[in-house]
């Protein structure tokens, strides 16, 4: 049987459409629907302009503003927080297929030396007792201290216990004040009337929803979407679903072809494609469309690395660098910094992939997008400190 071939231009359009980046980011806003369509939105503590989760949602609809996410968690209980490849916010309707991930993370974390030496049964009981009696608590409500040297990422014992219980699904994020997480008993946060799925059905749903959201991908990419199954579990699922999923070949930016799996309606998706908007967009480094750097390079020919944890002297670009997407290609990157006290967004570095892309029209597009990004963070003035 001949495999469906997806040329590179079509693959890029499919990818951007699947990730909500092909259309102009305007129109009526439904933040919960954006999260459902993406599957998850990564949370991150770093705030250079606006935190990753806010920026990711804003990139799909620029009517989004930072205060809009919290009510979905705190008041409506329409989303929950847990760990995919990293800490993320997920639609609450996905909770039934997430039970295995609670167990997987409990086992992984419990086995780690980093957590294990702090998981004292008495402290665990004390933390659960206090939250049961007092309601949601944050790490600031406990007083245990780190003993010995304070290495990078070291946390006090109570924080390790809170995180262990959160990974295990025994505690859940009740709400956040700023970015401070408050933990409550999961039974007081999660709905108790959701359906119960077998482990096999959870795996099937995880794989189905992953492939639906990316449109096409290798088994490894399907596995890494949620990072809630093993490679072997995905392989077994793919074999079982062979009659419903489509084997394809996808052309990379370098012209080479690579085998992949695609969703059952892939041909209909291709037929419905429209040319991605030519509007220039500033994407967050943790945007789900670009988080797999190898796939980004393969599909778009764009070499991108997050360098915030690279020593300054060894960085090629900068601490927090934003990719620039225009149409169906990445044309450059910028480094920018927001100052909320001064109300300014300052562009500190601006790189384009080739000199021929350096035009006045493109600079105007960058400035227009910076002005829009400033509004997300409540900043009033854009300052160019580069020529």
Residue pairs with C-beta under 8 A, 6 or more apart in sequence:
1 247
3 247
3 248
3 249
3 259
4 246
4 247
4 248
4 249
4 262
4 266
4 267
5 248
5 249
5 251
5 257
6 14
6 216
6 248
6 249
6 250
6 251
6 262
6 266
6 270
7 251
8 250
8 251
8 252
8 253
8 255
8 299
9 328
10 270
10 273
11 216
11 250
11 251
11 299
12 276
12 299
12 300
12 328
12 329
13 22
13 273
13 274
13 275
13 276
13 328
14 215
14 216
14 269
14 270
14 273
15 214
15 215
15 289
15 299
16 22
16 276
16 289
16 325
16 328
17 23
17 215
17 269
17 273
17 274
17 276
18 213
18 214
18 215
18 269
19 38
19 287
19 288
19 289
20 34
20 37
20 38
20 59
20 60
21 59
21 60
21 276
21 281
21 283
21 289
21 325
22 274
22 276
22 277
23 274
23 276
23 277
24 277
24 279
25 58
25 59
25 60
25 61
25 62
25 279
25 281
26 61
26 62
26 63
27 61
27 63
28 63
29 61
29 63
29 64
29 68
31 57
31 61
31 64
31 68
31 69
31 72
32 72
32 78
32 79
32 91
34 57
34 60
34 61
34 64
35 41
35 57
35 72
35 79
35 89
35 90
35 91
36 91
36 93
37 213
38 56
38 60
38 213
38 288
39 90
39 94
39 209
39 210
39 213
39 225
39 226
39 288
40 84
40 88
40 89
40 90
40 226
40 288
41 53
41 56
41 57
41 88
41 89
41 288
42 52
42 53
42 56
42 84
42 85
42 86
42 87
42 88
42 286
42 288
42 291
43 51
43 52
43 53
43 81
43 86
43 87
43 88
43 89
44 51
44 52
44 53
44 86
44 87
44 286
45 51
45 179
46 52
46 308
46 320
47 179
47 338
48 319
48 320
48 336
48 337
48 338
49 55
49 336
49 337
49 338
49 345
49 373
49 374
49 376
49 377
49 379
50 58
50 66
50 338
50 373
50 376
50 377
51 66
51 179
52 284
52 285
52 286
52 287
53 69
53 89
54 64
54 66
54 69
54 376
55 283
55 284
55 287
55 373
55 376
56 284
56 286
56 287
56 288
57 64
57 68
57 69
58 64
58 65
58 373
58 376
59 281
59 282
59 283
59 284
59 287
62 372
62 375
62 376
64 376
65 376
66 376
66 377
66 378
69 79
69 89
70 175
70 176
72 78
72 79
73 79
73 80
73 81
73 89
73 173
73 175
73 176
74 174
74 175
74 176
77 92
77 189
77 190
77 191
78 91
78 92
79 89
79 90
79 91
79 92
80 89
80 90
80 92
80 95
80 172
80 173
80 189
80 190
81 87
81 88
81 89
81 90
81 172
81 173
81 181
82 88
82 90
82 98
82 101
82 102
82 105
82 166
82 167
82 169
83 101
83 105
83 167
83 227
84 90
84 225
84 226
84 227
84 228
85 224
85 227
85 291
86 286
90 98
92 190
92 191
94 209
95 190
95 191
95 194
96 194
96 195
96 196
96 197
96 202
96 205
97 197
97 201
97 202
97 205
97 206
97 209
98 169
98 202
98 228
99 169
99 196
99 197
99 202
100 199
100 202
100 203
100 228
101 226
101 228
102 167
102 168
102 169
103 168
103 169
104 228
105 167
105 168
105 169
106 164
106 167
106 168
106 169
108 167
109 115
109 163
109 164
109 167
109 168
110 116
110 119
110 164
115 160
115 163
115 164
118 155
118 157
118 160
118 161
119 160
119 161
119 164
120 157
120 161
123 144
123 157
123 158
123 161
124 161
124 164
124 165
127 142
127 158
127 161
127 162
127 165
128 165
128 170
128 185
130 137
130 141
130 142
131 137
131 171
131 183
131 184
131 185
132 185
134 141
135 184
136 174
136 175
136 182
136 183
136 184
137 182
137 183
138 177
138 180
138 181
138 182
138 183
139 156
139 158
139 159
139 162
139 180
139 181
140 180
142 156
142 158
142 159
142 162
143 158
144 156
144 157
144 158
145 156
146 154
146 155
146 156
146 157
155 163
162 171
162 183
165 171
165 183
166 172
166 173
166 183
169 186
170 185
170 186
171 183
171 184
171 185
171 186
172 183
172 184
172 185
172 186
172 189
172 190
173 181
173 182
173 183
173 184
173 189
174 182
174 183
174 184
174 188
174 189
175 182
176 182
197 205
203 229
203 233
203 234
203 236
203 237
204 237
204 240
204 241
206 226
206 228
206 229
207 222
207 229
207 234
207 237
207 238
207 241
209 226
210 217
210 222
210 223
210 225
210 226
211 217
211 222
211 245
211 261
211 262
211 263
212 263
213 225
214 221
214 222
214 225
215 262
215 263
215 266
215 269
216 248
216 250
216 260
216 261
216 262
216 263
216 266
217 225
217 260
217 261
217 295
218 258
218 259
218 260
218 261
219 231
219 234
219 235
219 238
219 261
220 231
220 234
221 260
221 292
221 295
222 234
222 238
222 261
223 229
223 230
223 231
223 233
223 234
224 292
229 237
238 245
238 261
244 264
245 261
245 262
245 263
245 264
246 261
246 262
246 263
246 264
246 266
246 267
247 259
247 260
247 261
247 262
248 259
248 260
248 261
248 262
248 266
249 257
249 258
249 259
249 260
250 257
250 258
250 259
250 260
250 299
251 257
251 258
252 258
252 298
252 299
252 301
253 297
253 298
253 299
253 300
253 301
254 298
254 301
258 298
263 269
275 327
275 328
276 327
276 328
277 327
278 326
278 327
279 326
279 365
279 369
280 324
280 325
280 326
280 331
280 362
280 365
280 366
280 368
280 369
281 324
281 325
281 326
281 369
282 322
282 323
282 324
282 334
282 336
282 366
282 369
282 370
282 373
283 289
283 290
283 322
283 323
283 324
283 325
284 322
285 306
285 308
285 320
285 321
285 322
285 323
286 306
290 296
290 304
290 323
293 304
293 305
296 302
296 304
296 330
297 303
297 304
300 329
300 330
301 329
302 323
302 329
302 330
302 353
304 323
304 330
304 333
305 316
305 317
306 321
307 315
307 316
307 317
307 318
307 319
307 321
308 319
308 320
312 319
317 333
317 335
317 349
317 351
318 335
318 348
318 349
319 335
320 335
321 333
321 334
321 335
321 349
322 333
322 334
322 335
322 336
323 330
323 332
323 333
324 330
324 331
324 332
324 333
324 334
324 352
324 366
325 331
326 362
326 365
330 353
331 352
331 353
331 357
331 362
332 350
332 351
332 352
332 353
332 357
333 351
334 347
334 349
334 350
334 351
334 366
335 347
335 348
335 349
335 350
336 345
336 346
336 347
336 348
336 370
336 373
337 345
337 346
337 348
338 344
338 345
338 346
338 374
338 377
338 379
339 345
339 346
339 379
340 377
340 378
340 379
343 378
343 379
343 380
343 381
344 379
344 380
344 381
344 382
344 383
345 370
345 373
345 374
345 377
345 379
345 381
345 382
345 383
346 382
346 383
346 384
346 385
347 366
347 370
347 382
347 383
347 384
347 385
347 386
348 385
348 386
349 386
350 366
350 386
352 358
352 362
367 382
367 384
370 382
371 382
374 380
374 381
374 382
